[in-house]
Amino acid sequence: MDSACSSDVTIAEGAIEKLNSLLSGYQRPLIVSDVMIFDKYGPVIESILDANVIWSISPVYKKGLVSRYSGIDIILGFGGGKSIDIAKLFANEAGLEWISIPTAASHDGIASDVASVMHDGYRYSEKCKPPKAILADLNIISTAPKVLTLSGIGDIISKTSSLAEWRLAHLHNDEPLDESVFEIVNNSLQAILRDYSLKTLVRSIIDTGNAMTCFGSSRPCSGTEHAISHAMDRRMQSLHGLQVAFATPLSLYFLEKAGFAKHSAHNIHTFLKKTAMPNTLENLDMTESIFLDDIHHALKIMEKRDRYSVLKHCDASDSDLSEAMREIGYL
């Protein structure tokens, strides 16, 4: 991958020990984290670093907040998705570099240049800058709750539909497609389908995050299945990776009909069941009518983002969608 699109990446047991050398030349790092991570790892970090550390614990992001931290020269996101997203937003606003130190492999945002922001009950993406470096300590990540790891697997599995839809959108709606980026994401997907060990998962989500940065948008990794997840956010706050994985078989069902799917809806739905991810409406406490409403809202999101949806391509009606739900096994 082009060096302009990627970060300095370390994936290893004990990787956190390299943090001091990584911060060589910086005097006042700001570390964005949460209470649980700070309590568990704060003393470890401070024993490793020579620099004068400032902590921002569980902040609620507001524009201008980062200006309260005087003299900072680099920002670290140490924790889950929220801490890393806020580190991105702080760095963007302050014009500083930032470093990603994930404590879970829950989604590909740990490496991307996009932050997820909630506003008025809606989740949207804000363009930031890619991390200067990613320090993924497998000893730390291995202690994360299993559901967070499942979420990361789900985020990669959703590429079975996002890649196919990207190809469809390129051929039928003239959306730009980069074959080298396509291959990076596809290789990450194939790696997880073969082996979803923790090290493979961490590498895959970093590679897909870097791929989005290289392409300049989330399109390679985000299609109708992601839009459905964003629509679901209006009513629930389940994990992102679980939601996009849940919506993936539905997208694949219609991508198969359109002749673009490389993976079958039934096989991916079986994968969700095998790994104990949500795979029925009941699992997410949803009714058929609620899911249909989410799908309609997702199509509005796709249209607003000027992205071509396979559901529009197939002119899928509510009866078509309901039939797909029954055939796949959502009901």
SVG drawing of the C-alpha trace seen along z (x, -y; Angstrom):
<svg xmlns="http://www.w3.org/2000/svg" viewBox="-45 -26 58 49">
<polyline fill="none" stroke="black" stroke-width="0.4" points="0.0,0.0 1.2,-3.5 2.9,-5.0 0.7,-8.1 -2.3,-5.9 -1.0,-3.8 0.3,-4.2 3.3,-2.9 1.7,0.4 2.8,2.6 0.8,5.7 2.4,7.9 2.2,9.1 3.7,6.4 3.5,3.8 2.7,1.1 6.3,1.2 7.2,-0.5 5.1,-3.6 8.0,-5.6 10.2,-5.3 7.2,-6.1 6.7,-9.3 10.3,-10.4 10.5,-14.1 7.0,-14.8 6.8,-16.5 3.1,-16.7 0.9,-14.0 -2.9,-14.0 -4.3,-10.5 -8.1,-10.1 -9.4,-7.1 -12.2,-5.9 -12.4,-5.2 -12.0,-1.4 -9.0,-1.5 -7.4,-4.3 -7.8,-2.4 -6.3,0.7 -3.5,-0.7 -2.9,-4.3 -0.1,-3.4 1.5,-1.1 1.4,-3.9 2.9,-6.5 5.7,-4.1 6.6,-3.5 6.6,-7.2 9.1,-9.9 6.8,-12.6 4.4,-14.7 1.1,-13.0 -2.3,-14.6 -5.4,-12.4 -8.8,-13.1 -11.1,-10.5 -14.5,-9.7 -15.0,-13.2 -18.1,-14.1 -16.9,-15.6 -17.7,-19.3 -16.0,-21.7 -13.5,-23.7 -13.0,-21.2 -9.5,-20.3 -8.3,-23.9 -8.6,-23.5 -5.5,-21.2 -2.7,-23.7 0.7,-22.9 -0.2,-19.4 1.8,-18.3 0.3,-14.9 -3.0,-13.0 -3.4,-9.3 -6.7,-7.4 -6.3,-4.6 -9.4,-2.4 -12.4,-1.4 -14.1,-3.1 -15.4,-6.1 -12.0,-7.1 -10.3,-6.6 -13.0,-8.6 -12.7,-11.5 -8.9,-11.4 -9.4,-11.7 -11.7,-14.7 -9.4,-16.4 -6.4,-15.9 -8.3,-17.3 -9.4,-20.4 -6.0,-21.0 -4.0,-20.3 -2.0,-17.6 -0.9,-14.1 -2.6,-11.2 -1.8,-7.6 -4.3,-4.8 -3.9,-2.3 -7.0,0.0 -8.0,2.1 -10.4,4.2 -10.6,5.3 -14.3,4.3 -14.3,2.4 -12.0,0.9 -12.3,-2.6 -9.1,-2.0 -7.1,-2.7 -9.3,-4.9 -9.5,-8.7 -13.2,-8.8 -14.8,-9.4 -18.3,-8.3 -20.3,-11.1 -23.8,-11.1 -26.0,-14.1 -29.7,-14.3 -29.9,-10.5 -28.3,-10.0 -24.8,-8.7 -22.8,-10.3 -19.1,-10.2 -16.7,-13.1 -13.5,-13.2 -10.4,-13.5 -6.8,-12.5 -5.3,-9.0 -3.3,-8.0 0.4,-8.6 0.8,-5.1 -1.2,-2.2 0.0,-0.2 -2.0,3.0 -0.9,4.9 -2.4,8.4 -2.0,9.0 -4.3,6.0 -6.8,6.7 -7.1,10.4 -8.7,9.3 -11.6,7.4 -15.1,8.9 -15.7,11.6 -18.7,9.6 -16.3,6.8 -14.1,9.3 -17.3,10.7 -18.2,7.1 -14.8,6.8 -15.3,10.1 -18.8,8.9 -17.4,5.6 -15.0,7.6 -17.7,10.1 -19.8,7.1 -17.2,6.7 -18.8,9.6 -21.6,7.3 -19.9,3.9 -17.3,5.0 -19.9,6.6 -22.1,3.5 -19.1,1.3 -18.5,3.3 -22.2,3.0 -22.2,-0.7 -19.1,-1.2 -20.5,0.6 -24.1,-0.7 -23.7,-4.1 -20.1,-5.1 -18.9,-5.3 -15.1,-5.3 -13.4,-2.0 -9.7,-1.3 -8.7,2.3 -5.7,2.2 -7.9,1.0 -10.5,3.6 -7.8,6.3 -6.6,5.0 -10.1,5.2 -10.9,8.5 -7.6,10.1 -8.6,9.0 -12.0,10.6 -10.6,13.8 -8.2,14.0 -11.1,13.8 -13.1,16.3 -10.2,18.7 -9.1,17.9 -10.6,15.4 -7.8,15.6 -7.2,12.4 -3.9,11.5 -5.6,12.1 -8.6,10.0 -6.4,7.1 -4.4,7.1 -7.6,7.3 -9.4,4.3 -6.2,2.2 -5.8,3.0 -9.4,2.2 -9.2,-1.0 -6.1,-2.0 -7.8,-1.0 -10.6,-3.5 -8.0,-6.2 -6.1,-5.4 -9.3,-5.5 -10.5,-8.7 -13.9,-7.4 -15.6,-4.5 -17.2,-3.1 -14.9,0.0 -16.0,1.1 -19.5,-0.4 -22.6,0.3 -26.3,0.7 -25.6,3.0 -23.8,0.1 -26.7,-2.3 -29.1,0.1 -27.0,0.2 -27.0,-3.6 -30.8,-3.5 -31.0,-1.0 -29.0,-3.4 -32.1,-5.6 -33.7,-2.9 -30.8,-0.9 -27.2,-1.1 -25.9,2.3 -22.3,2.8 -21.6,1.4 -20.0,4.6 -22.8,6.8 -25.4,4.5 -23.6,4.4 -23.1,8.1 -26.8,8.6 -27.7,6.6 -25.2,8.2 -27.1,11.4 -30.0,9.2 -27.8,7.1 -26.1,10.3 -29.5,11.8 -30.2,9.1 -26.6,8.9 -26.9,12.6 -30.0,11.8 -28.1,9.0 -25.2,11.4 -22.5,9.6 -22.2,11.6 -19.1,13.7 -20.6,15.1 -24.1,16.4 -26.6,14.9 -27.3,18.3 -23.6,19.1 -23.0,15.7 -26.1,16.1 -24.9,19.5 -21.6,17.9 -23.4,15.5 -25.2,18.3 -22.0,20.3 -20.3,17.4 -23.3,16.5 -23.8,13.1 -27.4,11.7 -29.0,13.3 -32.8,13.1 -35.1,10.1 -35.9,11.6 -32.2,11.5 -32.3,7.7 -35.9,7.3 -37.1,6.1 -40.3,6.7 -40.5,7.1 -42.2,3.7 -39.4,2.0 -36.7,3.6 -38.6,2.5 -38.6,-1.0 -34.9,-0.9 -34.3,0.4 -36.4,-2.5 -34.4,-5.0 -31.1,-3.3 -32.1,-3.9 -32.5,-7.6 -29.0,-7.6 -27.5,-6.0 -29.2,-8.5 -28.0,-11.4 -24.5,-10.1 -24.9,-9.6 -24.2,-5.9 -26.0,-3.3 -27.8,-0.6 -28.4,2.9 -31.9,2.6 -32.6,-0.3 -30.9,1.6 -33.3,4.6 -36.3,2.2 -36.9,4.3 -40.5,3.8 -41.6,4.5 -42.9,7.9 -39.6,8.7 -37.8,7.7 -40.1,9.7 -39.7,12.7 -35.9,12.3 -36.1,12.2 -38.1,15.4 -35.8,17.2 -32.6,16.1 -33.9,17.0 -34.3,13.6 -37.9,14.5"/>
</svg>
